[in-house]
Amino acid sequence: MAKITKRPIGYEEQQLMAIHNLNNDAGTRLGLIDVLEEIRKASDPDIPEDADLLVYTDAALAHLREMSDEEFEALDLTVDFPE
């Protein structure tokens, strides 16, 4: 049986998680999933900017659902603001 490997978290997904983890009152993986699900509900796929956001939101949600709480704790969720 082939070993399934997880896809690495991309820069955009990591930054999306980092930015919205600031609004994650619980500070947990499940709390961030809740925050991103709310963003997803408020987004309109017919608006180009929202459509792009939905792609990254869906990818981030998939990563968060696949990982353990321990893996979440080990993530670097530092926001990388351009200078």
N, C-alpha and C positions, 0 to 999 in steps of 0.2 A: 504494500500500500504506500502511495506517495505521501510524503510529509507535506502538510499545508503550512506555508509560511505567511506571516502577516505582512501586508504591504506597509512600507514605511510611511510615517505621517509626513505629509508635505508641508512646506513652509506656510502656505496660505491656510491650511487646516490648523496648523500649530498656532498661528497668529490669531485666527478666529477663536480658537479655544482660549488662548491667553487673554484676549480682550474681554470676552464674555465671561470668563472665570472671575473677573473683577466684580461682576453682578451676581455671582454665585454665593448667596448668603450662607449656604450650607458648607461650601468649600469642598464638596465631595464630587465624585464622578457622577453619581445620580443627580446631584444638584445641577451640574453643568449640562447634563442631558435635558433636564427640565427647562433650563434657560434657552438652550438651542432649539428645543421643540416649540417654545413660545415664539421665537424668532421665525421659525419655519411657518407657523400658523399665520403670522402677520405679514409674510412675504407674498408678493403677487408674481407668479411666474410669467405673466404677460409684460411685466416691466423688465427691460434688459438688465438693469443693475440688480434687481431682485433675483432674476433667473441665475445670474452669476453667483450671487450669495447662496442661493439654494444648492448649487452644485457643491460648494465648499461645506455648507452646513450639513448636507446629507453625508458627505465623506467623513466629516468630523464625528457625526452621530454614529456612523458605522464603526469607526475606530473605538469610540467610547463604549459602545455596547459589547465589543469584542474583548476589551481589556478588563483586567481585574482591578480592584481598588488599589492593590499594591503597585501595579503598573502605572495607574493614574498618579499616585503619589510621587512616583519617580520622574514624571514628565517635567520638562523645563517649560513652564508657562509664563515666561518673561516676555512682555510685550517689546517688540523690536521696532521702536519708533525711528524712522529715517532722520538723519541729521540735516 
